[in-house]
Amino acid sequence: MTDVTTLVEDYLATWNETDATARRALVSRVFAADADYLDPQMAGAGTDGIDTMIAGVQQRFPGLKLTLAAGPDTHNDRVRFSWHLAPHGGEPVALGIDFATLTPDGRMQSVTGFLEAPGA
């Protein structure tokens, strides 16, 4: 996968996919097998860890969806983009900026997320 816009769209789709089998397939497509994710509230490593982490977020925030707010911006093997977490048609309950490094085949190797308060 070399198109970073598609990769980021698939990344957001991964967080929004509630079917466990479909989400797992997205995790495998978006992230390298040994990828890691870290933000101030959670962490996950490898396909299993990232999939389990996303499932936990979905349980904590049922019905909310991640949508792209800005980006992606890229250079070299780096990408950044911002997102909103909100109910369909509603105001965001969380905002964030994610920074990722990419593998040579275009998957995410490492993601670091920063959270912002809505209205900040």
N, C-alpha and C positions, 0 to 999 in steps of 0.2 A: 504494500500500500504506500503510494508516494504522495497522494494528494492530501495535504494537511487539513484542508477544509473538510473533506470527507471523513478523515480520521477524527477530528473534533466532533463532528456531527454524530459519528458512531460512538464516541466516548460518552456524549450526553445521552444517546439512546440506551447505552449500557446501564446508566443510572436510572433510566425511566422504565426499563423492561422488567415487568413483574413475573413473567413466565420464567421459571428457574432454568429450564433447558435452553431457551432462547437467550437469556441473559448470559449464561455460561459460554455459549457460542460467541456472543459479542465480546465478552472478556478475553477469550482466546484470540479473537481477531484484532482487538484494539491494543492489548498489552502483550509484551514479551513474556514468555513463560516464567522468567525470573524477575519480573518487574516489581516495583514497590510503589506504594502510595502513602503519603503522610500529610496530615493537616493538624491543626491544634486539638482536635477532638478524637481522631482515630488514625489507625494505620493498618495497612494490609500488605502482604508480600506473597508473590507468586499467584498463579491463577486461582487456587483455592482460597487464599487469604483475601484477595481483592473481591472475589465473588461473594464470600461470606460477609465482608464488610458492607458491600452494596446492599445485600439482602437485609442486613440490620438497619441501614438507613431507611429503606423502604418500609420496614415495620414501624420504625419510629415516626415517620412522616408519611402515612398512607395518603394516597391521592395527590401528592405534590409532585411536580415535574421540574426538572432542570431545563432551562432554555438558555441559549447563547445570548449574552448581553453585548459583547464586543469581541472583536478579533475573528479569527486567530491572527496573531503576529508571529512571524518566524524569522529566524536566521540560523545558519549552520544547522546544527542538530537540536535546536531549541524551539519551543513554541509556548506562547502564553495566550490566554483568553479569559474572559470573565463570563460569569453565568448568574442566573437568578433561580431560586427555588421558590415556587409559588403554586397555589391551587390554580386550576384552569380559569383564566380570566380574572384572577385575583391579584392582590398586591404581594410582592415578594416577602417571604418570611426570613430569607437568608440570601446574601450576596457573596460571591467569592471570585477570586482570581486564582487560576491554576497555571503553574509553570511545569513544563514537561521536557524531558530529553527523549530523543527518538533513536531507535535502532537503525542500522543501515537499511533494513527492509521497510522502514517507515512505521513501526509500531512504537507505542510508548514504553520506555524503559523505566523511567522514574517520574513520578508526579508529586509536586509539592503544592498543596492548596493553602490559601490564605482566606480567612473568613472576614466579612465586614458586616456591621449592623445595618439593616435597612435604613435608608435616610441619611447614612453617614456621608 
